[in-house]
């Protein structure tokens, strides 16, 4: 048997990590393609208004996931590669599991209150009928999403793929069956996701023997507490600058406007696997590289990954923009071709989101999370101001234009912050921990 520290052992370890990375990439592609297919299925079955209603409800679910993303997932993906003791790592991950369960239940209760308040407004009264399925999806979505990141943090790609096949491929199959039987509605779509995501979570919980342990929960909380507040502020503000503007748009223009934006956004669905890799895989690799080679090595890796992704991404975005009307008509129906102008803005916004993720990963890895929070403040303020000025003038296009302006300014801020940090002495990984 080859020793871990020997050249043969290191080669085997590197090959194993390469295989895991490939499987994780396949998993992210699966999730993106399933979401893309769900978007087409829902838009065709529910119509523009119904799809807009579904998108607004799902936006609430995604808002609730920002709590676990900031307080649990982001620290877990960053800290796990820096823990060399397997027993300590397992303790921290089990602690994160317990915190995630409590947080999912607490935020689903918050969702009920939010929906009850929103349903008082005429434009959002449809949300009252989806109260219970939305609360169930909120719990299932967060717990299932945690299991994927649990496997990714441990670099176990097969586990992540298994969990997502059940959740997303299963959810898509169930929605397709309901559509075939003419039973697909906003509520049945939500129930489909709640059922399959809940099943996926239970399978992983049992197979990984995950149990709630208060001591482990306390250890996990202490490990991630340092950056939790800044993470939470940043995630909340970025959500408000993005999804929150959709609710303003829906209040001014109606759910149909949200449906049009989501339909055109869904054209980017197959490319979202790139975002999934950036959100799930790159933070782990960046943290590992930072531990080994410090800031210089981290910057080299991020630059190399950025340009490699950009070379693939830009031509694809150009193709989508060039054939936008054809894609809308063939995928969604004749009535959707009028929204071709929104696709051009979506392509620009997609690229800005790609760029800003690298700066966010850099600042989180070197423990400058407060910069991400300040970028969120700038993004939120700019987005609200721009939306107020542009939506009355440009309608749906004004929502996307406000996003582009806000994300461009936030990206410039993070770039300037990285330059300021680089002008001083770069801290080592040991000092930052």
C-alpha positions in Angstrom: 0.0 0.0 0.0 1.4 3.4 -1.0 2.0 5.9 1.8 0.0 9.1 1.7 3.1 11.2 1.7 4.9 9.2 -1.0 4.9 10.3 -4.7 2.6 7.4 -5.5 0.3 8.3 -2.7 0.2 11.9 -3.7 -0.5 10.9 -7.3 -3.4 8.6 -6.2 -4.8 11.4 -4.0 -4.6 13.9 -6.9 -6.3 11.5 -9.3 -9.0 10.9 -6.7 -9.6 14.6 -6.3 -9.7 15.0 -10.0 -12.3 12.4 -10.4 -14.4 13.9 -7.5 -14.1 17.4 -9.2 -15.3 15.9 -12.5 -18.3 14.2 -10.8 -19.1 17.4 -9.0 -19.0 19.3 -12.3 -21.4 16.7 -13.8 -23.7 17.2 -10.8 -23.8 20.9 -11.2 -24.6 20.5 -14.9 -27.4 18.1 -14.0 -28.9 20.6 -11.5 -28.7 23.4 -14.1 -30.3 21.4 -16.9 -33.1 20.2 -14.6 -33.9 23.7 -13.6 -33.8 24.8 -17.2 -36.2 22.0 -18.2 -38.5 22.9 -15.2 -38.6 26.5 -16.3 -39.7 25.5 -19.8 -42.3 23.1 -18.5 -43.7 25.6 -16.0 -43.8 28.5 -18.5 -45.6 26.4 -21.0 -48.1 24.9 -18.5 -48.8 27.9 -16.3 -48.6 30.8 -18.8 -46.8 34.0 -18.2 -48.9 35.1 -15.2 -48.8 31.7 -13.5 -45.1 31.3 -14.1 -44.6 34.8 -12.6 -46.5 33.8 -9.5 -44.4 30.7 -9.1 -41.2 32.7 -9.5 -42.3 35.1 -6.8 -43.1 32.3 -4.4 -39.8 30.6 -5.2 -38.0 33.9 -4.6 -39.2 33.8 -1.0 -37.8 30.2 -0.7 -34.5 31.4 -2.1 -34.5 34.4 0.3 -34.8 32.0 3.3 -31.9 30.0 2.0 -29.7 33.1 2.2 -29.6 32.6 6.0 -28.2 29.1 5.8 -26.0 30.1 2.9 -24.3 32.8 4.9 -24.3 31.3 8.3 -23.6 27.6 7.4 -22.7 26.8 3.8 -20.2 29.6 3.1 -18.1 29.0 6.3 -18.4 25.2 5.8 -17.0 25.3 2.2 -14.2 27.7 3.3 -13.2 26.1 6.6 -13.5 22.4 5.7 -10.4 22.3 3.4 -8.4 23.9 6.1 -9.1 21.3 8.8 -6.6 18.4 8.6 -8.0 16.4 11.5 -10.7 14.0 10.2 -12.4 13.7 13.6 -12.6 17.4 14.0 -13.9 17.8 10.5 -16.7 15.3 11.0 -17.6 17.0 14.3 -17.8 20.4 12.6 -19.9 19.0 9.7 -22.3 17.2 12.1 -22.6 20.4 14.1 -23.5 22.3 10.9 -26.1 19.6 10.2 -27.9 20.3 13.5 -27.7 24.1 13.0 -29.1 23.7 9.5 -32.1 21.7 10.8 -33.0 24.4 13.3 -32.4 27.2 10.9 -34.6 25.6 8.2 -37.5 25.2 10.6 -37.1 28.7 12.0 -36.9 30.4 8.5 -39.9 28.4 7.2 -41.9 29.8 10.1 -40.7 33.3 9.0 -41.8 32.5 5.5 -45.4 31.9 6.7 -45.4 35.4 8.3 -43.9 37.0 5.2 -46.5 35.4 2.9 -49.4 36.4 5.2 -48.2 40.0 5.1 -47.6 40.0 1.4 -51.0 38.4 0.6 -52.8 41.5 2.0 -51.6 43.4 -1.1 -53.8 42.7 -4.1 -50.9 41.9 -6.4 -49.7 39.2 -4.0 -53.0 37.7 -2.8 -52.3 34.5 -4.8 -49.5 33.6 -2.3 -52.0 32.8 0.5 -53.2 29.7 -1.3 -49.6 28.4 -1.6 -48.7 29.0 2.1 -48.3 25.4 3.3 -46.5 24.0 0.2 -44.2 26.9 0.2 -43.2 26.4 3.8 -42.5 22.7 3.1 -40.4 23.6 0.1 -38.5 26.1 2.2 -37.5 23.4 4.7 -36.8 20.7 2.1 -34.8 23.1 -0.2 -32.4 24.3 2.6 -31.8 20.8 4.0 -31.3 19.2 0.6 -29.0 22.0 -0.5 -27.0 21.5 2.7 -26.5 17.8 1.9 -25.0 18.6 -1.5 -22.5 21.1 0.1 -21.8 18.6 2.8 -20.5 16.1 0.2 -18.7 18.9 -1.8 -16.9 20.1 1.4 -15.7 16.5 1.9 -14.9 16.3 -1.9 -17.3 13.4 -2.3 -18.7 14.0 -5.7 -20.7 10.8 -5.9 -22.7 11.7 -2.8 -23.6 15.1 -4.2 -24.6 13.6 -7.5 -26.8 11.0 -5.8 -28.6 13.6 -3.7 -29.3 15.9 -6.7 -30.5 13.1 -9.0 -33.2 12.3 -6.5 -34.1 15.9 -5.8 -33.9 17.6 -9.2 -34.3 14.8 -11.7 -37.0 13.3 -9.5 -38.7 16.7 -9.2 -38.6 17.2 -12.9 -40.0 13.8 -13.6 -42.9 14.3 -11.2 -43.7 17.7 -12.7 -43.6 16.2 -16.2 -46.1 13.5 -15.1 -48.4 16.2 -13.6 -48.2 18.2 -16.8 -49.0 15.2 -18.9 -52.1 14.6 -16.7 -53.0 18.3 -16.9 -52.5 18.6 -13.1 -49.5 20.9 -13.0 -50.2 24.1 -11.1 -48.2 26.5 -8.9 -49.1 24.4 -5.8 -48.5 21.0 -7.4 -45.2 22.2 -8.7 -44.2 23.3 -5.2 -45.3 20.0 -3.7 -43.3 18.1 -6.3 -40.1 19.9 -5.2 -40.9 19.5 -1.5 -41.5 15.8 -1.9 -38.4 14.9 -3.9 -36.0 17.3 -2.0 -37.3 16.0 1.3 -36.8 12.4 0.1 -33.2 13.2 -1.1 -32.4 14.8 2.3 -33.8 11.8 4.3 -31.8 9.3 2.1 -28.5 11.2 2.7 -29.2 11.8 6.4 -29.7 8.0 6.9 -26.9 6.9 4.7 -24.4 9.3 6.3 -25.7 8.6 9.8 -26.1 12.3 10.5 -27.5 13.0 14.0 -28.0 16.2 16.0 -25.3 16.8 18.6 -25.4 19.9 20.7 -21.7 19.8 21.5 -20.9 19.6 17.8 -23.3 22.3 17.0 -21.6 24.6 19.5 -18.2 23.8 18.0 -19.5 24.5 14.4 -21.0 27.8 15.6 -17.8 28.9 17.2 -15.8 28.0 14.1 -17.9 30.0 11.7 -19.0 32.8 14.0 -16.2 35.2 13.0 -17.5 35.9 9.5 -21.1 35.0 10.1 -22.4 38.6 10.6 -20.6 40.0 7.5 -21.7 37.0 5.5 -25.3 37.4 6.5 -25.4 41.1 5.8 -23.8 40.6 2.4 -26.1 37.8 1.3 -29.2 39.6 2.5 -28.4 42.8 0.7 -27.4 41.0 -2.5 -30.7 39.1 -2.4 -32.6 42.3 -1.8 -30.8 44.0 -4.7 -31.7 41.1 -7.0 -34.9 39.2 -6.0 -36.3 42.0 -3.9 -36.4 44.2 -7.0 -38.6 41.6 -8.6 -41.3 42.2 -5.9 -41.1 45.9 -6.6 -41.5 45.2 -10.2 -44.4 42.8 -9.6 -46.1 45.5 -7.4 -45.8 48.1 -10.2 -46.2 45.9 -13.3 -47.9 42.7 -12.1 -46.7 39.1 -12.0 -46.6 39.0 -15.8 -43.5 41.2 -15.7 -41.8 38.8 -13.4 -42.8 35.9 -15.6 -41.2 37.6 -18.6 -37.9 38.2 -16.7 -37.8 34.6 -15.4 -38.5 33.2 -18.9 -35.6 35.1 -20.5 -33.4 34.3 -17.5 -34.2 30.7 -17.9 -32.5 30.7 -21.3 -29.3 30.9 -19.4 -30.2 27.7 -17.5 -27.7 25.4 -19.1 -24.9 27.9 -18.3 -25.9 28.0 -14.7 -23.7 25.0 -14.1 -20.8 27.4 -14.2 -22.3 29.4 -11.3 -22.9 26.2 -9.4 -19.2 25.3 -9.8 -18.2 28.8 -8.7 -20.4 28.7 -5.7 -19.7 25.1 -4.6 -16.4 23.9 -6.0 -14.2 26.9 -6.4 -14.4 28.1 -2.7 -13.1 24.7 -1.6 -10.2 24.8 -4.1 -9.5 28.4 -3.3 -9.3 27.7 0.4 -7.0 24.7 -0.2 -4.7 26.7 -2.5 -4.6 29.6 0.1 -3.4 27.2 2.8 -0.7 25.8 0.5 0.7 28.8 -1.3 -0.8 31.9 0.3 -2.3 34.9 -1.4 -0.1 34.8 -4.4 -1.1 31.2 -5.2 -4.8 32.0 -4.6 -4.7 35.0 -7.0 -3.0 32.9 -9.7 -5.6 30.2 -9.4 -8.5 32.6 -9.5 -7.1 34.5 -12.5 -6.5 31.2 -14.3 -10.0 29.9 -13.6 -11.6 33.3 -14.5 -10.0 33.5 -17.9 -10.6 29.9 -18.7 -14.3 30.3 -17.9 -14.6 33.6 -19.7 -13.2 32.1 -22.9 -16.1 29.6 -22.8 -18.8 31.8 -21.5 -18.5 34.9 -23.7 -19.1 33.1 -27.1 -22.0 31.2 -25.6 -23.6 34.4 -24.4 -23.1 36.0 -27.9 -24.8 32.9 -29.5 -27.8 33.2 -27.1 -28.2 36.9 -27.8 -27.9 36.3 -31.6 -30.6 33.6 -31.6 -32.7 34.9 -28.7 -36.0 35.3 -30.6 -35.8 31.9 -32.2 -35.0 30.3 -28.8 -37.9 32.0 -27.1 -40.4 31.0 -29.7 -39.3 27.4 -30.0 -38.9 26.7 -26.3 -41.8 28.6 -24.8 -44.2 29.5 -27.6 -45.1 32.2 -30.1 -46.2 34.7 -27.5 -42.8 34.9 -25.9 -40.8 36.3 -28.8 -41.8 39.9 -27.9 -39.4 39.7 -24.9 -36.3 39.3 -27.0 -34.9 42.7 -25.7 -34.8 41.3 -22.2 -32.5 38.5 -23.3 -29.8 41.0 -24.3 -29.9 42.5 -20.8 -29.9 39.0 -19.2 -26.7 38.2 -21.1 -25.0 41.3 -19.8 -26.2 40.6 -16.2 -25.1 37.0 -16.4 -21.6 38.1 -17.2 -21.5 40.6 -14.4 -22.6 37.9 -12.0 -19.8 35.7 -13.2 -17.2 38.4 -12.6 -18.3 39.5 -9.2 -18.2 35.9 -7.9 -14.4 35.8 -8.2 -14.0 38.9 -6.1 -16.5 37.5 -3.5 -14.6 34.2 -3.3 -11.3 36.0 -2.9 -12.4 38.3 -0.1 -14.1 35.4 1.8 -11.0 33.2 1.4 -8.7 35.8 2.9 -11.2 36.6 5.7 -12.2 40.0 4.4 -15.9 39.2 4.4 -16.7 42.7 5.5 -15.8 43.9 2.0 -18.5 41.6 0.6 -21.0 43.1 3.0 -20.1 46.7 2.0 -20.4 45.7 -1.7 -23.9 44.4 -0.8 -24.8 47.8 0.8 -23.7 49.5 -2.4 -25.5 47.0 -4.6 -28.7 47.3 -2.6 -28.8 51.1 -2.6 -27.9 51.4 -6.2 -30.4 48.8 -7.3 -33.3 50.4 -5.4 -32.5 53.9 -6.7 -32.0 52.7 -10.3 -35.2 50.6 -10.1 -37.2 53.5 -8.9 -36.0 55.6 -11.7 -35.9 53.1 -14.6 -39.0 50.8 -14.0 -41.5 53.5 -14.7 -39.6 54.4 -17.9 -38.5 51.0 -19.2 -40.9 48.6 -17.5 -39.5 45.1 -17.3 -36.3 46.2 -19.0 -35.8 48.7 -16.1 -35.5 45.9 -13.6 -32.7 44.3 -15.6 -31.0 47.6 -16.2 -31.0 48.4 -12.5 -29.4 45.0 -11.8 -26.7 45.7 -14.3 -25.9 49.1 -12.9 -25.8 47.8 -9.3 -23.7 44.8 -10.0 -21.2 46.8 -12.1 -20.7 49.2 -9.2 -20.4 46.4 -6.6 -17.8 44.7 -8.8 -15.8 47.8 -9.1 -15.9 48.3 -5.3 -14.6 44.7 -4.7 -11.9 45.2 -7.3 -10.8 48.4 -5.6 -10.9 46.7 -2.2 -8.7 43.8 -3.5 -6.2 46.3 -5.0 -6.1 48.2 -1.6 -5.5 45.0 0.2 -2.8 43.9 -2.3 -0.9 47.2 -1.8 -0.1 46.2 1.7 1.5 43.0 3.1 -0.6 40.0 2.1 -1.4 37.9 5.1 -0.6 34.2 5.2 -3.2 31.6 5.6 -1.9 30.8 9.1 -2.2 34.5 10.1 -5.7 34.7 8.8 -6.8 31.8 10.8 
